[in-house]
Amino acid sequence: MGYVVITGSQSRLGLAVRKQLEASGKSVLGLDLPGKGADVEVDLATPGSRQHAIQRLLKHCAGPVEAVVCCIDLHDAPVAEIVAVNYFGTVELLAGVRAALARGREPAAVVCVSNAAMITPGIPDSAIKALLEGAEAGALEILKDHPDRAYATCHLALGRWIRRHAPSSDWAGRDITLNGVSPGPLVADPLTQTFENPLTGWWSLWASMLPAEFAAPFTLGQSSPIPVRDLPRPRGSPDPGASRRPG
């Protein structure tokens, strides 16, 4: 049986996906930052570290990779780090494990593409073009004037990268399914988020315990409307507000 590789495996959505896969009997190989307890601990911020991560992943697998789930998602970080990790860390890792994926029985890769790419105005198209061309320095130069758009820019570029490569001979031509998914805002692990980022974490933890109608005016719901109930949670995770909702 081959492995499912998950990036960002130790927190939030990546952790939730890893737990679900392990519970279903899958062999999971997690990748995350040093000190988080992943199978492969590495920072994907530089080309050298990305190649090192790919080599370690392939060594751990020692066989085919059945699937890859990319959940890398830096928010509160310098622009250069967001670009290096969220975009280049994802696309270079996918390219690096593609040959191992091709040996799987029904190989597939999925990338989490934030819905910020769909709802953020003023994303500089020139920066997206630079990212798609692999021009990291050029993209950073453009984003100097749009630092608050770096996160959304990287995710929109990821979406376009997937559209370009999914039908290509490198992916579809080798029977590898490549998809992007946009789960939107998700309460995956408020307690972990609290320890990772106390300022936003305590708010998320507190808000997750409130009825949706009370917290709504203060949350992301203003810019990303949620017509039914509140923010979704991974299957099987606790819902603190469930007991307060009418049946």
KACORFEN-V533765 format. One record per residue. N is the residue number from 1. PSI is psi in degrees with one decimal (999 if undefined). D_CENTER is the distance of its C-alpha to the mean C-alpha in whole Angstrom. Layout:
((N/PSI/D_CENTER) (N/PSI/D_CENTER))
//
This chain:
((1/133.0/25) (2/176.3/22) (3/154.9/18) (4/119.6/15) (5/129.6/13) (6/123.5/9) (7/146.4/7) (8/39.6/7) (9/-8.6/9) (10/4.3/12) (11/159.1/11) (12/-132.4/9) (13/-40.9/8) (14/-41.3/7) (15/-42.4/11) (16/-42.9/12) (17/-42.8/11) (18/-44.7/13) (19/-41.4/16) (20/-43.1/16) (21/-42.3/16) (22/-37.9/18) (23/-26.4/21) (24/3.5/21) (25/9.3/22) (26/149.0/20) (27/114.6/20) (28/138.2/16) (29/111.9/16) (30/145.0/13) (31/131.3/12) (32/179.9/11) (33/153.5/14) (34/141.9/17) (35/-1.8/19) (36/-7.6/16) (37/17.0/18) (38/163.8/16) (39/-40.2/17) (40/114.5/17) (41/118.1/16) (42/149.5/16) (43/125.6/15) (44/24.0/13) (45/-12.4/15) (46/155.4/18) (47/-40.4/19) (48/-41.8/21) (49/-31.7/18) (50/-44.8/16) (51/-37.8/19) (52/-41.7/20) (53/-43.2/17) (54/-45.0/17) (55/-41.8/21) (56/-39.2/20) (57/-48.0/18) (58/-34.6/20) (59/-41.5/23) (60/-40.9/22) (61/-44.1/21) (62/41.2/25) (63/-163.3/24) (64/152.7/22) (65/118.9/19) (66/-34.0/18) (67/157.1/15) (68/131.9/11) (69/115.1/8) (70/111.5/5) (71/20.3/2) (72/132.3/4) (73/78.7/5) (74/132.4/8) (75/-70.6/11) (76/82.9/14) (77/162.5/15) (78/152.1/17) (79/-44.2/17) (80/-36.3/17) (81/-39.0/15) (82/-45.4/12) (83/-46.2/13) (84/-41.7/13) (85/-53.7/10) (86/-43.6/8) (87/-64.6/10) (88/-34.3/12) (89/-35.8/11) (90/-52.3/9) (91/-34.6/12) (92/-35.6/14) (93/-41.5/13) (94/-44.8/13) (95/-35.0/16) (96/-29.1/17) (97/3.4/17) (98/-41.8/18) (99/-39.6/22) (100/-35.4/21) (101/-40.8/19) (102/-19.6/22) (103/-3.7/24) (104/166.3/22) (105/-49.4/24) (106/71.5/22) (107/141.3/19) (108/149.1/16) (109/139.7/12) (110/139.3/9) (111/130.8/6) (112/115.0/5) (113/112.8/7) (114/143.5/8) (115/-3.0/11) (116/-28.0/12) (117/-23.5/13) (118/-25.7/15) (119/-3.5/17) (120/121.2/17) (121/159.5/21) (122/25.8/22) (123/123.4/19) (124/115.1/21) (125/-29.6/21) (126/-33.3/23) (127/-37.9/20) (128/-43.8/18) (129/-42.7/21) (130/-41.8/21) (131/-45.9/17) (132/-25.9/18) (133/-1.9/21) (134/13.7/19) (135/80.4/21) (136/-45.4/19) (137/-40.2/22) (138/-41.2/23) (139/-41.0/20) (140/-36.6/21) (141/-42.4/24) (142/-41.3/23) (143/-6.9/21) (144/-33.6/23) (145/-4.2/25) (146/53.2/22) (147/-30.0/20) (148/-2.7/19) (149/2.3/17) (150/-45.2/15) (151/-51.3/12) (152/-35.9/12) (153/-45.6/14) (154/-40.3/11) (155/-35.6/9) (156/-38.0/13) (157/-38.6/13) (158/-43.1/10) (159/-42.4/12) (160/-34.9/15) (161/-42.5/15) (162/-44.9/14) (163/-37.5/17) (164/-41.0/19) (165/-27.6/18) (166/-42.7/18) (167/5.5/21) (168/169.0/23) (169/-26.2/25) (170/-26.4/22) (171/-76.7/20) (172/-35.3/22) (173/-17.0/25) (174/18.3/24) (175/32.3/23) (176/122.2/19) (177/128.6/17) (178/121.0/14) (179/157.6/13) (180/142.0/10) (181/148.2/10) (182/88.9/9) (183/-15.8/10) (184/-171.8/11) (185/135.9/12) (186/127.7/12) (187/95.7/14) (188/-43.0/12) (189/77.2/14) (190/-35.7/17) (191/-44.6/19) (192/-42.0/16) (193/-34.3/15) (194/-43.3/19) (195/-32.6/19) (196/-38.2/16) (197/88.8/17) (198/-38.7/21) (199/-54.4/21) (200/-27.7/19) (201/-45.9/18) (202/-35.8/22) (203/-44.4/22) (204/-41.8/19) (205/-44.3/21) (206/-46.2/24) (207/-32.1/23) (208/-16.5/21) (209/-2.8/25) (210/153.0/27) (211/144.0/28) (212/-37.2/25) (213/-23.4/28) (214/-42.8/29) (215/-22.0/25) (216/-44.2/25) (217/-17.7/27) (218/-0.5/25) (219/-177.0/21) (220/-13.4/19) (221/-23.1/21) (222/-42.3/23) (223/-16.7/21) (224/82.3/19) (225/139.8/21) (226/103.6/21) (227/-25.1/24) (228/125.6/24) (229/-139.5/24) (230/-159.1/21) (231/137.1/17) (232/159.8/16) (233/151.8/16) (234/149.3/15) (235/130.9/18) (236/-10.5/20) (237/152.0/19) (238/146.1/22) (239/99.5/22) (240/-26.1/25) (241/-3.3/26) (242/-38.9/27) (243/-17.1/30) (244/-5.9/31) (245/144.0/31) (246/145.9/34) (247/999/34))
//
